[in-house]
């Protein structure tokens, strides 16, 4: 369905945003996502909000018409 909506589009925007799980002060007590070291949350920095956070980053590609193509979740420390 998405590929049908974006069939005639050749301009896309790429962006990432923080997905904060908890505040940095609670990071040591947090158990969310720590089952696997590969998928566990991480500390990161959000330049637009000028603050550090603990969680993940969402990376997405959006067409001019507002249809989101692929998206990916990474550790917050990933750039």
PDB file of N, CA, C and O in Angstrom, chain B, residues numbered from 101:
ATOM      1  N   UNK B 101       0.822  -1.180   0.000  1.00  0.00           N
ATOM      2  CA  UNK B 101       0.000   0.000   0.000  1.00  0.00           C
ATOM      3  C   UNK B 101       0.874   1.254   0.000  1.00  0.00           C
ATOM      4  O   UNK B 101       0.614   2.204  -0.738  1.00  0.00           O
ATOM      5  N   UNK B 102       1.921   1.244   0.843  1.00  0.00           N
ATOM      6  CA  UNK B 102       2.811   2.408   0.926  1.00  0.00           C
ATOM      7  C   UNK B 102       3.511   2.656  -0.398  1.00  0.00           C
ATOM      8  O   UNK B 102       3.610   3.799  -0.845  1.00  0.00           O
ATOM      9  N   UNK B 103       3.993   1.603  -1.023  1.00  0.00           N
ATOM     10  CA  UNK B 103       4.688   1.782  -2.297  1.00  0.00           C
ATOM     11  C   UNK B 103       3.739   2.303  -3.365  1.00  0.00           C
ATOM     12  O   UNK B 103       4.168   3.037  -4.255  1.00  0.00           O
ATOM     13  N   UNK B 104       2.469   1.947  -3.302  1.00  0.00           N
ATOM     14  CA  UNK B 104       1.480   2.471  -4.235  1.00  0.00           C
ATOM     15  C   UNK B 104       1.219   3.957  -4.027  1.00  0.00           C
ATOM     16  O   UNK B 104       1.042   4.701  -4.991  1.00  0.00           O
ATOM     17  N   UNK B 105       1.197   4.388  -2.769  1.00  0.00           N
ATOM     18  CA  UNK B 105       0.974   5.812  -2.462  1.00  0.00           C
ATOM     19  C   UNK B 105       2.176   6.662  -2.847  1.00  0.00           C
ATOM     20  O   UNK B 105       2.020   7.824  -3.222  1.00  0.00           O
ATOM     21  N   UNK B 106       3.376   6.089  -2.756  1.00  0.00           N
ATOM     22  CA  UNK B 106       4.600   6.841  -3.048  1.00  0.00           C
ATOM     23  C   UNK B 106       5.185   6.515  -4.414  1.00  0.00           C
ATOM     24  O   UNK B 106       6.358   6.794  -4.666  1.00  0.00           O
ATOM     25  N   UNK B 107       4.394   5.935  -5.290  1.00  0.00           N
ATOM     26  CA  UNK B 107       4.899   5.485  -6.596  1.00  0.00           C
ATOM     27  C   UNK B 107       5.474   6.636  -7.420  1.00  0.00           C
ATOM     28  O   UNK B 107       6.490   6.444  -8.089  1.00  0.00           O
ATOM     29  N   UNK B 108       4.871   7.812  -7.398  1.00  0.00           N
ATOM     30  CA  UNK B 108       5.292   8.924  -8.232  1.00  0.00           C
ATOM     31  C   UNK B 108       6.170   9.922  -7.475  1.00  0.00           C
ATOM     32  O   UNK B 108       6.483  10.992  -7.996  1.00  0.00           O
ATOM     33  N   UNK B 109       6.560   9.583  -6.274  1.00  0.00           N
ATOM     34  CA  UNK B 109       7.349  10.493  -5.448  1.00  0.00           C
ATOM     35  C   UNK B 109       8.821  10.145  -5.522  1.00  0.00           C
ATOM     36  O   UNK B 109       9.200   8.979  -5.415  1.00  0.00           O
ATOM     37  N   UNK B 110       9.650  11.163  -5.704  1.00  0.00           N
ATOM     38  CA  UNK B 110      11.097  10.929  -5.687  1.00  0.00           C
ATOM     39  C   UNK B 110      11.799  11.848  -4.692  1.00  0.00           C
ATOM     40  O   UNK B 110      13.027  11.941  -4.694  1.00  0.00           O
ATOM     41  N   UNK B 111      11.021  12.531  -3.837  1.00  0.00           N
ATOM     42  CA  UNK B 111      11.578  13.406  -2.801  1.00  0.00           C
ATOM     43  C   UNK B 111      11.126  12.883  -1.444  1.00  0.00           C
ATOM     44  O   UNK B 111       9.933  12.712  -1.194  1.00  0.00           O
ATOM     45  N   UNK B 112      12.102  12.632  -0.571  1.00  0.00           N
ATOM     46  CA  UNK B 112      11.803  12.106   0.758  1.00  0.00           C
ATOM     47  C   UNK B 112      12.573  12.894   1.816  1.00  0.00           C
ATOM     48  O   UNK B 112      13.604  13.497   1.518  1.00  0.00           O
ATOM     49  N   UNK B 113      12.075  12.886   3.039  1.00  0.00           N
ATOM     50  CA  UNK B 113      12.760  13.506   4.175  1.00  0.00           C
ATOM     51  C   UNK B 113      13.164  12.404   5.146  1.00  0.00           C
ATOM     52  O   UNK B 113      12.394  11.478   5.403  1.00  0.00           O
ATOM     53  N   UNK B 114      14.370  12.510   5.679  1.00  0.00           N
ATOM     54  CA  UNK B 114      14.885  11.542   6.651  1.00  0.00           C
ATOM     55  C   UNK B 114      15.061  12.264   7.971  1.00  0.00           C
ATOM     56  O   UNK B 114      15.620  13.360   8.013  1.00  0.00           O
ATOM     57  N   UNK B 115      14.589  11.658   9.050  1.00  0.00           N
ATOM     58  CA  UNK B 115      14.694  12.302  10.360  1.00  0.00           C
ATOM     59  C   UNK B 115      14.804  11.236  11.444  1.00  0.00           C
ATOM     60  O   UNK B 115      14.432  10.081  11.238  1.00  0.00           O
ATOM     61  N   UNK B 116      15.313  11.638  12.586  1.00  0.00           N
ATOM     62  CA  UNK B 116      15.360  10.751  13.742  1.00  0.00           C
ATOM     63  C   UNK B 116      14.865  11.518  14.955  1.00  0.00           C
ATOM     64  O   UNK B 116      14.984  12.741  15.028  1.00  0.00           O
ATOM     65  N   UNK B 117      14.306  10.780  15.908  1.00  0.00           N
ATOM     66  CA  UNK B 117      13.816  11.411  17.132  1.00  0.00           C
ATOM     67  C   UNK B 117      14.060  10.480  18.310  1.00  0.00           C
ATOM     68  O   UNK B 117      14.080   9.260  18.152  1.00  0.00           O
ATOM     69  N   UNK B 118      14.247  11.064  19.496  1.00  0.00           N
ATOM     70  CA  UNK B 118      14.495  10.224  20.670  1.00  0.00           C
ATOM     71  C   UNK B 118      13.218   9.561  21.164  1.00  0.00           C
ATOM     72  O   UNK B 118      12.138  10.149  21.107  1.00  0.00           O
ATOM     73  N   UNK B 119      13.351   8.342  21.644  1.00  0.00           N
ATOM     74  CA  UNK B 119      12.273   7.625  22.317  1.00  0.00           C
ATOM     75  C   UNK B 119      12.758   7.345  23.735  1.00  0.00           C
ATOM     76  O   UNK B 119      13.361   6.308  24.011  1.00  0.00           O
ATOM     77  N   UNK B 120      12.486   8.278  24.610  1.00  0.00           N
ATOM     78  CA  UNK B 120      12.992   8.202  25.983  1.00  0.00           C
ATOM     79  C   UNK B 120      12.194   7.179  26.786  1.00  0.00           C
ATOM     80  O   UNK B 120      10.965   7.228  26.823  1.00  0.00           O
ATOM     81  N   UNK B 121      12.903   6.255  27.426  1.00  0.00           N
ATOM     82  CA  UNK B 121      12.262   5.230  28.255  1.00  0.00           C
ATOM     83  C   UNK B 121      12.085   5.736  29.682  1.00  0.00           C
ATOM     84  O   UNK B 121      11.012   5.598  30.270  1.00  0.00           O
ATOM     85  N   UNK B 122      13.135   6.316  30.229  1.00  0.00           N
ATOM     86  CA  UNK B 122      13.080   6.861  31.576  1.00  0.00           C
ATOM     87  C   UNK B 122      14.147   7.945  31.710  1.00  0.00           C
ATOM     88  O   UNK B 122      14.983   8.115  30.823  1.00  0.00           O
ATOM     89  N   UNK B 123      14.115   8.665  32.811  1.00  0.00           N
ATOM     90  CA  UNK B 123      15.118   9.707  33.023  1.00  0.00           C
ATOM     91  C   UNK B 123      16.469   9.066  33.330  1.00  0.00           C
ATOM     92  O   UNK B 123      16.542   7.906  33.736  1.00  0.00           O
ATOM     93  N   UNK B 124      17.527   9.832  33.132  1.00  0.00           N
ATOM     94  CA  UNK B 124      18.875   9.298  33.367  1.00  0.00           C
ATOM     95  C   UNK B 124      19.084   8.872  34.817  1.00  0.00           C
ATOM     96  O   UNK B 124      19.856   7.951  35.083  1.00  0.00           O
ATOM     97  N   UNK B 125      18.406   9.530  35.756  1.00  0.00           N
ATOM     98  CA  UNK B 125      18.575   9.172  37.164  1.00  0.00           C
ATOM     99  C   UNK B 125      17.992   7.789  37.478  1.00  0.00           C
ATOM    100  O   UNK B 125      18.380   7.179  38.474  1.00  0.00           O
ATOM    101  N   UNK B 126      17.079   7.285  36.661  1.00  0.00           N
ATOM    102  CA  UNK B 126      16.479   5.963  36.884  1.00  0.00           C
ATOM    103  C   UNK B 126      17.054   4.880  35.986  1.00  0.00           C
ATOM    104  O   UNK B 126      16.583   3.743  35.999  1.00  0.00           O
ATOM    105  N   UNK B 127      18.052   5.223  35.222  1.00  0.00           N
ATOM    106  CA  UNK B 127      18.625   4.296  34.246  1.00  0.00           C
ATOM    107  C   UNK B 127      19.094   2.978  34.874  1.00  0.00           C
ATOM    108  O   UNK B 127      18.857   1.918  34.295  1.00  0.00           O
ATOM    109  N   UNK B 128      19.734   3.009  36.011  1.00  0.00           N
ATOM    110  CA  UNK B 128      20.264   1.800  36.644  1.00  0.00           C
ATOM    111  C   UNK B 128      19.155   0.871  37.141  1.00  0.00           C
ATOM    112  O   UNK B 128      19.340  -0.345  37.188  1.00  0.00           O
ATOM    113  N   UNK B 129      18.006   1.438  37.512  1.00  0.00           N
ATOM    114  CA  UNK B 129      16.891   0.631  38.016  1.00  0.00           C
ATOM    115  C   UNK B 129      15.979   0.126  36.909  1.00  0.00           C
ATOM    116  O   UNK B 129      15.140  -0.743  37.150  1.00  0.00           O
ATOM    117  N   UNK B 130      16.127   0.649  35.716  1.00  0.00           N
ATOM    118  CA  UNK B 130      15.268   0.275  34.605  1.00  0.00           C
ATOM    119  C   UNK B 130      15.571  -1.144  34.136  1.00  0.00           C
ATOM    120  O   UNK B 130      16.735  -1.525  34.015  1.00  0.00           O
ATOM    121  N   UNK B 131      14.522  -1.928  33.869  1.00  0.00           N
ATOM    122  CA  UNK B 131      14.693  -3.298  33.393  1.00  0.00           C
ATOM    123  C   UNK B 131      14.137  -3.479  31.974  1.00  0.00           C
ATOM    124  O   UNK B 131      14.248  -4.563  31.402  1.00  0.00           O
ATOM    125  N   UNK B 132      13.549  -2.439  31.412  1.00  0.00           N
ATOM    126  CA  UNK B 132      12.935  -2.517  30.091  1.00  0.00           C
ATOM    127  C   UNK B 132      13.976  -2.727  29.000  1.00  0.00           C
ATOM    128  O   UNK B 132      14.914  -1.939  28.883  1.00  0.00           O
ATOM    129  N   UNK B 133      13.825  -3.761  28.214  1.00  0.00           N
ATOM    130  CA  UNK B 133      14.689  -4.009  27.076  1.00  0.00           C
ATOM    131  C   UNK B 133      16.072  -4.546  27.383  1.00  0.00           C
ATOM    132  O   UNK B 133      16.898  -4.643  26.475  1.00  0.00           O
ATOM    133  N   UNK B 134      16.355  -4.896  28.617  1.00  0.00           N
ATOM    134  CA  UNK B 134      17.706  -5.341  28.974  1.00  0.00           C
ATOM    135  C   UNK B 134      17.888  -6.859  28.898  1.00  0.00           C
ATOM    136  O   UNK B 134      18.867  -7.391  29.423  1.00  0.00           O
ATOM    137  N   UNK B 135      16.956  -7.555  28.253  1.00  0.00           N
ATOM    138  CA  UNK B 135      17.080  -9.011  28.129  1.00  0.00           C
ATOM    139  C   UNK B 135      18.270  -9.380  27.253  1.00  0.00           C
ATOM    140  O   UNK B 135      18.894 -10.422  27.457  1.00  0.00           O
ATOM    141  N   UNK B 136      18.586  -8.534  26.284  1.00  0.00           N
ATOM    142  CA  UNK B 136      19.687  -8.791  25.358  1.00  0.00           C
ATOM    143  C   UNK B 136      20.575  -7.549  25.285  1.00  0.00           C
ATOM    144  O   UNK B 136      20.071  -6.435  25.141  1.00  0.00           O
ATOM    145  N   UNK B 137      21.871  -7.734  25.381  1.00  0.00           N
ATOM    146  CA  UNK B 137      22.790  -6.587  25.319  1.00  0.00           C
ATOM    147  C   UNK B 137      22.740  -5.904  23.958  1.00  0.00           C
ATOM    148  O   UNK B 137      22.972  -4.700  23.850  1.00  0.00           O
ATOM    149  N   UNK B 138      22.436  -6.682  22.920  1.00  0.00           N
ATOM    150  CA  UNK B 138      22.367  -6.134  21.558  1.00  0.00           C
ATOM    151  C   UNK B 138      21.164  -5.198  21.378  1.00  0.00           C
ATOM    152  O   UNK B 138      21.241  -4.244  20.605  1.00  0.00           O
ATOM    153  N   UNK B 139      20.055  -5.459  22.082  1.00  0.00           N
ATOM    154  CA  UNK B 139      18.834  -4.681  21.929  1.00  0.00           C
ATOM    155  C   UNK B 139      18.546  -3.763  23.117  1.00  0.00           C
ATOM    156  O   UNK B 139      17.486  -3.137  23.159  1.00  0.00           O
ATOM    157  N   UNK B 140      19.441  -3.670  24.059  1.00  0.00           N
ATOM    158  CA  UNK B 140      19.178  -2.877  25.261  1.00  0.00           C
ATOM    159  C   UNK B 140      19.227  -1.378  24.964  1.00  0.00           C
ATOM    160  O   UNK B 140      19.932  -0.957  24.047  1.00  0.00           O
ATOM    161  N   UNK B 141      18.488  -0.567  25.724  1.00  0.00           N
ATOM    162  CA  UNK B 141      18.526   0.885  25.540  1.00  0.00           C
ATOM    163  C   UNK B 141      19.891   1.453  25.897  1.00  0.00           C
ATOM    164  O   UNK B 141      20.729   0.760  26.473  1.00  0.00           O
ATOM    165  N   UNK B 142      20.108   2.707  25.556  1.00  0.00           N
ATOM    166  CA  UNK B 142      21.412   3.333  25.719  1.00  0.00           C
ATOM    167  C   UNK B 142      21.222   4.822  26.015  1.00  0.00           C
ATOM    168  O   UNK B 142      20.131   5.364  25.837  1.00  0.00           O
ATOM    169  N   UNK B 143      22.293   5.475  26.467  1.00  0.00           N
ATOM    170  CA  UNK B 143      22.262   6.919  26.646  1.00  0.00           C
ATOM    171  C   UNK B 143      22.491   7.595  25.304  1.00  0.00           C
ATOM    172  O   UNK B 143      23.277   7.125  24.483  1.00  0.00           O
ATOM    173  N   UNK B 144      21.795   8.701  25.094  1.00  0.00           N
ATOM    174  CA  UNK B 144      21.969   9.449  23.859  1.00  0.00           C
ATOM    175  C   UNK B 144      21.782  10.931  24.103  1.00  0.00           C
ATOM    176  O   UNK B 144      21.399  11.344  25.198  1.00  0.00           O
ATOM    177  N   UNK B 145      22.051  11.729  23.086  1.00  0.00           N
ATOM    178  CA  UNK B 145      21.909  13.175  23.188  1.00  0.00           C
ATOM    179  C   UNK B 145      20.994  13.663  22.069  1.00  0.00           C
ATOM    180  O   UNK B 145      21.168  13.285  20.911  1.00  0.00           O
ATOM    181  N   UNK B 146      20.030  14.491  22.414  1.00  0.00           N
ATOM    182  CA  UNK B 146      19.134  15.101  21.439  1.00  0.00           C
ATOM    183  C   UNK B 146      19.539  16.564  21.290  1.00  0.00           C
ATOM    184  O   UNK B 146      19.330  17.358  22.206  1.00  0.00           O
ATOM    185  N   UNK B 147      20.116  16.928  20.143  1.00  0.00           N
ATOM    186  CA  UNK B 147      20.615  18.285  19.929  1.00  0.00           C
ATOM    187  C   UNK B 147      19.489  19.304  19.859  1.00  0.00           C
ATOM    188  O   UNK B 147      19.658  20.434  20.316  1.00  0.00           O
ATOM    189  N   UNK B 148      18.343  18.932  19.298  1.00  0.00           N
ATOM    190  CA  UNK B 148      17.253  19.897  19.176  1.00  0.00           C
ATOM    191  C   UNK B 148      16.657  20.254  20.542  1.00  0.00           C
ATOM    192  O   UNK B 148      16.218  21.385  20.748  1.00  0.00           O
ATOM    193  N   UNK B 149      16.639  19.300  21.469  1.00  0.00           N
ATOM    194  CA  UNK B 149      16.127  19.562  22.815  1.00  0.00           C
ATOM    195  C   UNK B 149      17.242  19.905  23.792  1.00  0.00           C
ATOM    196  O   UNK B 149      16.983  20.280  24.935  1.00  0.00           O
ATOM    197  N   UNK B 150      18.493  19.773  23.333  1.00  0.00           N
ATOM    198  CA  UNK B 150      19.686  20.055  24.138  1.00  0.00           C
ATOM    199  C   UNK B 150      19.666  19.315  25.469  1.00  0.00           C
ATOM    200  O   UNK B 150      19.857  19.912  26.528  1.00  0.00           O
ATOM    201  N   UNK B 151      19.431  18.001  25.401  1.00  0.00           N
ATOM    202  CA  UNK B 151      19.427  17.199  26.624  1.00  0.00           C
ATOM    203  C   UNK B 151      19.817  15.757  26.325  1.00  0.00           C
ATOM    204  O   UNK B 151      19.658  15.264  25.209  1.00  0.00           O
ATOM    205  N   UNK B 152      20.328  15.105  27.352  1.00  0.00           N
ATOM    206  CA  UNK B 152      20.657  13.691  27.277  1.00  0.00           C
ATOM    207  C   UNK B 152      19.416  12.897  27.666  1.00  0.00           C
ATOM    208  O   UNK B 152      18.586  13.363  28.448  1.00  0.00           O
ATOM    209  N   UNK B 153      19.302  11.701  27.115  1.00  0.00           N
ATOM    210  CA  UNK B 153      18.157  10.860  27.432  1.00  0.00           C
ATOM    211  C   UNK B 153      18.597   9.404  27.448  1.00  0.00           C
ATOM    212  O   UNK B 153      19.696   9.076  27.003  1.00  0.00           O
ATOM    213  N   UNK B 154      17.742   8.539  27.958  1.00  0.00           N
ATOM    214  CA  UNK B 154      18.004   7.109  28.033  1.00  0.00           C
ATOM    215  C   UNK B 154      16.897   6.385  27.283  1.00  0.00           C
ATOM    216  O   UNK B 154      15.726   6.495  27.648  1.00  0.00           O
ATOM    217  N   UNK B 155      17.253   5.652  26.248  1.00  0.00           N
ATOM    218  CA  UNK B 155      16.248   4.929  25.482  1.00  0.00           C
ATOM    219  C   UNK B 155      16.748   4.541  24.112  1.00  0.00           C
ATOM    220  O   UNK B 155      17.838   3.986  23.970  1.00  0.00           O
ATOM    221  N   UNK B 156      15.950   4.832  23.106  1.00  0.00           N
ATOM    222  CA  UNK B 156      16.226   4.466  21.724  1.00  0.00           C
ATOM    223  C   UNK B 156      16.076   5.685  20.828  1.00  0.00           C
ATOM    224  O   UNK B 156      15.639   6.747  21.271  1.00  0.00           O
ATOM    225  N   UNK B 157      16.446   5.518  19.554  1.00  0.00           N
ATOM    226  CA  UNK B 157      16.191   6.526  18.532  1.00  0.00           C
ATOM    227  C   UNK B 157      15.348   5.894  17.442  1.00  0.00           C
ATOM    228  O   UNK B 157      15.576   4.748  17.053  1.00  0.00           O
ATOM    229  N   UNK B 158      14.374   6.646  16.952  1.00  0.00           N
ATOM    230  CA  UNK B 158      13.552   6.218  15.831  1.00  0.00           C
ATOM    231  C   UNK B 158      14.023   6.961  14.588  1.00  0.00           C
ATOM    232  O   UNK B 158      14.037   8.192  14.573  1.00  0.00           O
ATOM    233  N   UNK B 159      14.404   6.236  13.556  1.00  0.00           N
ATOM    234  CA  UNK B 159      14.849   6.823  12.294  1.00  0.00           C
ATOM    235  C   UNK B 159      13.777   6.502  11.252  1.00  0.00           C
ATOM    236  O   UNK B 159      13.423   5.338  11.068  1.00  0.00           O
ATOM    237  N   UNK B 160      13.260   7.523  10.572  1.00  0.00           N
ATOM    238  CA  UNK B 160      12.204   7.278   9.598  1.00  0.00           C
ATOM    239  C   UNK B 160      12.411   8.082   8.321  1.00  0.00           C
ATOM    240  O   UNK B 160      13.086   9.112   8.308  1.00  0.00           O
ATOM    241  N   UNK B 161      11.810   7.577   7.255  1.00  0.00           N
ATOM    242  CA  UNK B 161      11.834   8.221   5.945  1.00  0.00           C
ATOM    243  C   UNK B 161      10.382   8.532   5.598  1.00  0.00           C
ATOM    244  O   UNK B 161       9.523   7.652   5.645  1.00  0.00           O
ATOM    245  N   UNK B 162      10.113   9.791   5.248  1.00  0.00           N
ATOM    246  CA  UNK B 162       8.755  10.240   4.987  1.00  0.00           C
ATOM    247  C   UNK B 162       8.684  10.921   3.621  1.00  0.00           C
ATOM    248  O   UNK B 162       9.581  11.682   3.258  1.00  0.00           O
ATOM    249  N   UNK B 163       7.622  10.649   2.867  1.00  0.00           N
ATOM    250  CA  UNK B 163       7.445  11.300   1.567  1.00  0.00           C
ATOM    251  C   UNK B 163       6.867  12.694   1.764  1.00  0.00           C
ATOM    252  O   UNK B 163       6.437  13.042   2.864  1.00  0.00           O
ATOM    253  N   UNK B 164       6.855  13.482   0.716  1.00  0.00           N
ATOM    254  CA  UNK B 164       6.310  14.839   0.765  1.00  0.00           C
ATOM    255  C   UNK B 164       4.819  14.806   1.106  1.00  0.00           C
ATOM    256  O   UNK B 164       4.307  15.734   1.733  1.00  0.00           O
ATOM    257  N   UNK B 165       4.131  13.755   0.703  1.00  0.00           N
ATOM    258  CA  UNK B 165       2.698  13.643   0.991  1.00  0.00           C
ATOM    259  C   UNK B 165       2.416  13.170   2.417  1.00  0.00           C
ATOM    260  O   UNK B 165       1.255  13.077   2.815  1.00  0.00           O
ATOM    261  N   UNK B 166       3.465  12.870   3.192  1.00  0.00           N
ATOM    262  CA  UNK B 166       3.308  12.499   4.596  1.00  0.00           C
ATOM    263  C   UNK B 166       3.225  11.013   4.874  1.00  0.00           C
ATOM    264  O   UNK B 166       2.901  10.614   5.993  1.00  0.00           O
ATOM    265  N   UNK B 167       3.510  10.187   3.886  1.00  0.00           N
ATOM    266  CA  UNK B 167       3.469   8.735   4.060  1.00  0.00           C
ATOM    267  C   UNK B 167       4.837   8.263   4.542  1.00  0.00           C
ATOM    268  O   UNK B 167       5.854   8.531   3.902  1.00  0.00           O
ATOM    269  N   UNK B 168       4.857   7.557   5.676  1.00  0.00           N
ATOM    270  CA  UNK B 168       6.121   7.055   6.229  1.00  0.00           C
ATOM    271  C   UNK B 168       6.508   5.777   5.491  1.00  0.00           C
ATOM    272  O   UNK B 168       5.732   4.823   5.443  1.00  0.00           O
ATOM    273  N   UNK B 169       7.683   5.763   4.932  1.00  0.00           N
ATOM    274  CA  UNK B 169       8.226   4.580   4.241  1.00  0.00           C
ATOM    275  C   UNK B 169       8.840   3.676   5.309  1.00  0.00           C
ATOM    276  O   UNK B 169       8.119   3.267   6.219  1.00  0.00           O
ATOM    277  N   UNK B 170      10.117   3.346   5.252  1.00  0.00           N
ATOM    278  CA  UNK B 170      10.696   2.485   6.285  1.00  0.00           C
ATOM    279  C   UNK B 170      11.039   3.276   7.550  1.00  0.00           C
ATOM    280  O   UNK B 170      11.242   4.490   7.505  1.00  0.00           O
ATOM    281  N   UNK B 171      11.098   2.572   8.661  1.00  0.00           N
ATOM    282  CA  UNK B 171      11.609   3.174   9.889  1.00  0.00           C
ATOM    283  C   UNK B 171      12.396   2.123  10.641  1.00  0.00           C
ATOM    284  O   UNK B 171      12.213   0.923  10.432  1.00  0.00           O
ATOM    285  N   UNK B 172      13.277   2.584  11.520  1.00  0.00           N
ATOM    286  CA  UNK B 172      14.153   1.678  12.249  1.00  0.00           C
ATOM    287  C   UNK B 172      14.346   2.204  13.655  1.00  0.00           C
ATOM    288  O   UNK B 172      14.364   3.416  13.867  1.00  0.00           O
ATOM    289  N   UNK B 173      14.489   1.312  14.614  1.00  0.00           N
ATOM    290  CA  UNK B 173      14.818   1.682  15.985  1.00  0.00           C
ATOM    291  C   UNK B 173      16.247   1.259  16.270  1.00  0.00           C
ATOM    292  O   UNK B 173      16.636   0.127  15.982  1.00  0.00           O
ATOM    293  N   UNK B 174      17.032   2.173  16.838  1.00  0.00           N
ATOM    294  CA  UNK B 174      18.407   1.873  17.206  1.00  0.00           C
ATOM    295  C   UNK B 174      18.637   2.309  18.642  1.00  0.00           C
ATOM    296  O   UNK B 174      17.798   2.976  19.248  1.00  0.00           O
ATOM    297  N   UNK B 175      19.786   1.921  19.173  1.00  0.00           N
ATOM    298  CA  UNK B 175      20.185   2.424  20.481  1.00  0.00           C
ATOM    299  C   UNK B 175      20.331   3.931  20.409  1.00  0.00           C
ATOM    300  O   UNK B 175      20.623   4.473  19.343  1.00  0.00           O
ATOM    301  N   UNK B 176      20.135   4.610  21.517  1.00  0.00           N
ATOM    302  CA  UNK B 176      20.203   6.081  21.524  1.00  0.00           C
ATOM    303  C   UNK B 176      21.589   6.604  21.173  1.00  0.00           C
ATOM    304  O   UNK B 176      21.706   7.704  20.634  1.00  0.00           O
ATOM    305  N   UNK B 177      22.625   5.857  21.459  1.00  0.00           N
ATOM    306  CA  UNK B 177      23.983   6.303  21.173  1.00  0.00           C
ATOM    307  C   UNK B 177      24.375   6.197  19.703  1.00  0.00           C
ATOM    308  O   UNK B 177      25.433   6.684  19.303  1.00  0.00           O
ATOM    309  N   UNK B 178      23.532   5.568  18.907  1.00  0.00           N
ATOM    310  CA  UNK B 178      23.812   5.413  17.469  1.00  0.00           C
ATOM    311  C   UNK B 178      23.588   6.744  16.763  1.00  0.00           C
ATOM    312  O   UNK B 178      22.590   7.421  17.015  1.00  0.00           O
ATOM    313  N   UNK B 179      24.510   7.125  15.881  1.00  0.00           N
ATOM    314  CA  UNK B 179      24.345   8.400  15.168  1.00  0.00           C
ATOM    315  C   UNK B 179      23.943   8.195  13.737  1.00  0.00           C
ATOM    316  O   UNK B 179      23.764   9.165  13.001  1.00  0.00           O
TER     317      UNK B 179
END
